[in-house]
Amino acid sequence: MTMINPTHEAIESLEAQNKKLLKTQYALEKKVSQLKDFAGIITHDVRGPAHNISKMLEMYESTNDPELKKASMDYLKKISKDLTNNLNELIQILQIHLEKDIPASDCVFEEIIDSVILQLQDVIQQKTARITMDIGVSQIVYPRVYLQSIIYNLLSNSLKYTKINIPPVIHITTYSSEGCTFLSVNDNGLGIDMTKFGHLLFKFQKSFHSGFDSKGIGLYLIKNQIEEQGGAITCSSEPQIGTKFTVRF
């Protein structure tokens, strides 16, 4: 029997094809992961603004005070416009998503933070929350829909897990260190026992406080978004003291 030894050219061709297949597989896995992220953004981040719209409609319908009606309608116009803009951006990205990576653009931190505060205005007023900002880095080139989701989830968590009869105080900071841009969100809320739950913090469908409407999706979602863009997120927290999340972009 004659043994057929593969030629050097044949080996190189097989190796090239294998590399191409691995690259295609990686690209497909990345697309699937990104599409899952978008599904999570749509289902998770839209709930807050939709709830605010519902509350404002209830207020509008339940009062005959012309000033309250006008204030409710003005707020409805603002929040619906903001929500529509966000959804349109998601739709545009999804339309090109199967062919291209998520587009990055110039994002102004203060503009996006103000947009998120508007979406969360109902709970901010209910809890008489005080939100302060120290914007050391004004803008970043980043997928806007991801940055919006990151800030929304971190801020909404700080507003959700608060101590009884103690108004939330939340401080948002952006700064630069060692060539990287950082975002931190620091609060005075319930805090997390990191010894018990630190290793579970960013896991899917994990929550650490009972009695709250939480599906345990937000932190898992934004961790994947941040890491996909080459960044990282860390947390420091103490029970009944507060929590600080830090994002390195």
N, C-alpha and C positions, 0 to 999 in steps of 0.2 A: 504494500500500500504506500502510495506517495503522500508524504506529509506536506501540507501547504502552509507555508509560513507567511503571515501577513507582511506586506511591504511597509516600509517606513511611511510612505505616502498614505496608505490605507489607515494606519494607526493614527496619523495626524488628522485625517478626515473624520474618523470616529470620535476622536477627542474633541474636535471642533463642534461636531454635531451634539455631543453630550453637553458641552458647555452652553450651546445655544438652547438646548432643551431645559437645562437647569435655570438659565436666565429667564426663559419663558415661564417656567413654573413659578419662579420667585415673583415675576411681574403679576401673574394671575393671583397668587396668594396675597400680594399687596393690594390688588384691586378689590378682592373679596373683603379684606380687612377694612379698607377705606369705605366700601359700601355699607358694611355693618356699622361703622362709625356714624355715617350719615343717617342711617335708619335710627340709631340711638339718639342723635341730635334732634331729629324731627319729633320722635315720640317723647323724649324727655324734656327738652328745652322749650317746647311750645306749650307745655302744660301751664307754666306760670303766667305768661301773657294771656292765654285763653281764659284762665281763671279770673284774671283782672278784668277782662272784658265782660265776663259774666257778672261780676260784682258791680261794675259800673252800670250795666244795664238794669240790674235790680235797683240800684240807688236812683237811677233816672226815672224808673217806672213807679217807684214808691213815694216820690215826693212831688208836691205841687209848688215848692219854692223855686221861683225862676232862676235865682242865683245858683242853687244846687244843681238844677237841671243843666244850666249852661256849663258849670264846672265839670259835671259828669260827661257832657257831650264833648267838651274840649279835650278832656283826658282820653275819651274813647277815640277821637280822631288821631291823637298823637300815638297812642299805643297800637292802633290798627295799622297806621302808616308804617311804624317801626317794624311791626310783625310782618307786614306785607313785603317790605324791603328785604328782611332777613330770609323769608321764604323764597322770594324771587332769586336771591343770590344762591341759595341752596339748589334751586331748580336749574339755574344756569350752569353751576358746577357739575351737577349730576348729568346734564346733557353732554358734557365733554369728557366726563370722568372715565369712560371706558377707553378713551384714546389718549388721554394726557394725564399727567400728574396734577394734583390739586394746585391751582394757581396761587401764587403769593402776591401780595400787594402791599403798598404803604399803609400801615395801620396806625392811627393816632390813638394812643392809649386812652386819653381823657374822653375822646369821642365815644369809644366803645364802652367805657365804664359808665358814662352818662346814659347811653342807650340801655345798658343792663339795669341801671338804677330805675329808669323809667318803667321797664318791664316789671320790676319788683316793687313798684311804688306802693301797691296795696299793703303788702306785708311790712314794708318799711314804716308806713304810717301807723299801722296797727300796733307795732311793737315800739314805736317812737325811737327807732334806731338812729344812731349817729354814725355817719360814714365820712371818713376823712381820707385825703389823698396826699401823697408826697411823690410827685411825678418827676423823678430824676432823669429818666429817659423818656422822651416825648413820643417817639414812634419806633416801629419795627417793621421790617419786611417779613410778612407771615401770612398764611392763609387766613383771611379775615373770619371765615365761618368757624374755624377752629379757635381763634383767639376769643371770639364772642362766646363760644361754648365754654371755654376754660374759665373766663371771668364770671359768666353767669352761674356756673355750677359752684365755684368757690364762694361767691357772694351769697347765693341762695342757701348754701349749707350753713354759713355763718348766721344767717337770719333765721334759719329753722331751728338749730340746736342751741337754744338760749335758756338762761336760767329764769325761773319764775320771778316776776315782778322786778327784774333787773333789765333795763333797756340795753339792747346790744350796742356795743361800740366796736366798729370795724375800721381798720386802717389798711389802706391799699398803697403799696409802695412799688415803684419801678426804679431800678438802678443798674449800673454797669460795673462789672468786676472781672478782671483777668480776660478781657476781650469778649465777655458774654453779657447778654442782657438778662436781668432777673425781674420777676414779678412776685411780690409776697402779699398775702391776705392774712391779716392777724385779727383775732377776735377775743372777746371776753366771755365766751359761751361755756357750754357744758364740758367741753374738752373730751379727750379720749384717753383711756388707759392704754398707753403704748406697749407696756409690758405684756398685757393680755392680748391686745388686738393689733399691734403694730404690723405683724406679718400678714394680717388679713385686710389691711386698710384699703388696698386698691383691687381687691378681688371682686369678681362679678357677683352681684346680688347679696352683698354683705352690708349689714347695718349694725350699729353699735349702741343705739338708744331705743328703748321701747316706747311706744305711745306716740310715735311720729309717722306721718305719711311718707315713708321712704321705701323705694324699691331697690336701693343699693346698686344703682347703675352709674350715677354721675361721676364718681371718682374713678371707677374702672374705665369709663368712656374717655375722660380727659387724659388719663395716664397713657392710653394708647395713642391718642392724638399727639401728645407732647413727644413721646418716644419715637413716633413715626417721623417726626420732623427733626430728630437727632437731639432732643432735649431731655430733661429729667424733672421729676417732681418729688419733693421731700416734705415731710411733716414733722413738726414738734408740737407736743400737746401734753397737758396735765389735766386730770379730772377737776372740774369746778374752777379751773383757772382760765382756760382758753386754748385756742388752737392757732397754729401758724402754718400755712402752706406756702412753700417757696417753689417757684417754677424757674428753671434755667432754660432759656431758649437757645 
